[in-house]
């Protein structure tokens, strides 16, 4: 029986990471999730706006397109 402190061999295709690397990866994932959440809030805000001004509508459409591209890039 293996002791609790004994390290298990990595599974095929699994990469061993140091504690610092693991922490950095977790922090990066959290930052990406926060960024994605902020972009989704901006997207919802744009979608909720109504205007009869054609140039304002064009600006909102452009902003929506840009935000959706950024969201896709984070996925």
C-alpha positions as CSV (number, residue, x, y, z in Angstrom):
1,X,0.0,0.0,0.0
2,X,1.4,3.4,-1.0
3,X,1.9,6.0,1.7
4,X,-0.1,9.3,1.6
5,X,3.0,11.3,0.9
6,X,4.2,9.1,-2.0
7,X,3.7,10.7,-5.4
8,X,1.7,8.9,-8.0
9,X,3.2,8.5,-11.4
10,X,1.7,10.8,-14.0
11,X,-1.0,9.5,-16.3
12,X,-0.1,9.3,-20.0
13,X,-0.3,12.8,-21.5
14,X,-0.4,14.4,-18.0
15,X,2.1,17.1,-17.3
16,X,3.7,17.4,-13.8
17,X,3.5,21.0,-12.5
18,X,5.2,22.6,-9.6
19,X,3.0,24.2,-6.9
20,X,3.9,27.7,-8.3
21,X,3.0,26.7,-11.8
22,X,-0.3,25.2,-10.6
23,X,-1.1,28.3,-8.7
24,X,-0.2,30.5,-11.7
25,X,-2.5,28.4,-13.9
26,X,-5.4,28.6,-11.4
27,X,-4.9,32.4,-11.2
28,X,-4.8,32.7,-15.0
29,X,-8.0,30.7,-15.3
30,X,-9.7,32.9,-12.7
31,X,-8.6,36.0,-14.5
32,X,-9.9,34.7,-17.8
33,X,-13.3,33.9,-16.2
34,X,-13.5,37.3,-14.7
35,X,-12.7,38.9,-18.1
36,X,-15.3,36.7,-19.8
37,X,-17.9,37.7,-17.2
38,X,-17.1,41.4,-17.7
39,X,-17.4,41.0,-21.4
40,X,-20.7,39.2,-21.1
41,X,-22.0,42.0,-18.9
42,X,-21.0,44.6,-21.5
43,X,-22.7,42.4,-24.2
44,X,-25.9,42.3,-22.1
45,X,-25.8,46.1,-21.6
46,X,-25.4,46.7,-25.4
47,X,-28.3,44.3,-26.2
48,X,-30.6,46.0,-23.7
49,X,-30.1,49.5,-25.3
50,X,-32.7,50.8,-27.7
51,X,-32.2,53.8,-30.0
52,X,-33.7,55.2,-33.1
53,X,-30.5,57.1,-34.0
54,X,-28.9,55.2,-37.0
55,X,-25.3,56.2,-36.1
56,X,-25.8,55.1,-32.5
57,X,-27.2,51.8,-33.7
58,X,-24.2,51.3,-35.9
59,X,-21.9,52.0,-33.0
60,X,-23.7,49.6,-30.8
61,X,-23.6,46.9,-33.5
62,X,-19.9,47.4,-33.9
63,X,-19.2,47.3,-30.2
64,X,-21.3,44.1,-29.9
65,X,-19.3,42.5,-32.7
66,X,-16.0,43.4,-31.1
67,X,-17.1,42.1,-27.7
68,X,-18.4,38.8,-29.1
69,X,-15.0,38.3,-30.9
70,X,-13.2,38.9,-27.6
71,X,-15.5,36.4,-25.8
72,X,-14.8,33.7,-28.5
73,X,-11.0,34.4,-28.2
74,X,-11.3,33.6,-24.4
75,X,-13.1,30.3,-25.0
